[in-house]
Amino acid sequence: MLNLSIPDHVIPIRAKVLDFIEREIYPVENNSIKRPPKAGGV
């Protein structure tokens, strides 16, 4: 059986990474998805 539990020493690092992704990556991703493409190409 595959064990996918996260070791205790990794939990704080994982929390920091998830926080960074939510603060820095998701807003940029959401803005690029909501913005319609410019007329006339690039």
C-alpha positions as CSV (number, residue, x, y, z in Angstrom):
1,M,0.0,0.0,0.0
2,L,1.2,3.5,-0.9
3,N,1.8,5.8,2.1
4,L,1.1,9.4,1.2
5,S,1.4,10.9,4.7
6,I,3.5,13.9,5.1
7,P,6.4,13.7,7.7
8,D,6.2,16.1,10.6
9,H,9.4,17.9,9.7
10,V,8.0,18.7,6.2
11,I,4.7,20.2,7.4
12,P,6.0,23.7,8.2
13,I,7.8,23.9,4.9
14,R,4.8,22.7,3.0
15,A,2.6,25.3,4.7
16,K,5.0,28.1,3.6
17,V,5.0,26.8,0.1
18,L,1.2,26.6,-0.1
19,D,1.0,30.1,1.4
20,F,3.4,31.5,-1.2
21,I,1.5,29.8,-4.0
22,E,-1.8,31.2,-2.8
23,R,-0.4,34.8,-2.4
24,E,1.9,35.0,-5.4
25,I,0.8,32.5,-8.1
26,Y,-3.0,32.2,-7.9
27,P,-3.7,36.0,-8.3
28,V,-1.5,36.2,-11.4
29,E,-3.1,33.1,-12.8
30,N,-6.6,34.4,-12.1
31,N,-5.8,37.8,-13.8
32,S,-4.5,36.1,-16.9
33,I,-7.5,33.9,-17.2
34,K,-10.1,36.7,-16.7
35,R,-8.5,39.1,-19.1
36,P,-9.8,38.7,-22.7
37,P,-7.1,38.4,-25.4
38,K,-6.1,41.6,-27.1
39,A,-7.6,42.3,-30.5
40,G,-5.1,42.0,-33.4
41,G,-2.9,39.2,-32.0
42,V,0.0,39.5,-29.6
